Amino acid sequence: MTEQPLVIGRVGRPHGVRGEITIDVRTDDPDLRFAPGTEILTDPATAGPLTVDRARWHSGRLLVRFSGHDDRTAAEGLRGTWLVVGPDDVLVSDDPDDFHDQDLVGLSVVTVGGEDVGTVTDVLHLGQDVLVVGRPPAGDALIPFVAALVPSVDLDAGRLVVDPPPGLLDEQ
């Protein structure tokens, strides 16, 4: 289980004048995490906790209004705030190939041949999960997080194995 808070979303721009805000969803169960009455922790902590007053889907985007943030100005003040849940609220998956970003950040990365590549510094969600691997002094490498390129993740050993195609790890 993860010891750090888990990001479930990020507050985007206001929608309308009654305090609704777009949410960049980072959870696989947004209807549960953003159910009315749910209290959500924030990063920075000074912005919350926030209580969901109302949530609805509109044109494929989640719109949420938090209690006490009833107009566009109040909603704008939350823009950019990360929405998180504490370690005790992290749902544990039975799927051995299901990882939280926090599980992956900090893992050392090696090729299938044992060559050191670097360390996972971030996970981007760009329609496809992408690992950002820091490789000083060469800079960051972006590796799509798919089984064909990342055949092994060993959290206990703190290591992730990659099988990059030619050119993926070349210095730019």
Secondary structure, DSSP 8 states (H G I E B T S, - for coil): --SS-EEEEEEEEEETTTTEEEEEE-SS-HHHHT-TT-EEEEESGGG--EEEEEEEEETTEEEEEETT--SHHHHHTTTT-EEEE-GGG----S-TT---HHHHTT-EEEETT--EEEEEEEEEESSSEEEEEEETTTEEEEEE--TTT--EEETTTTEEEE---TTTT---
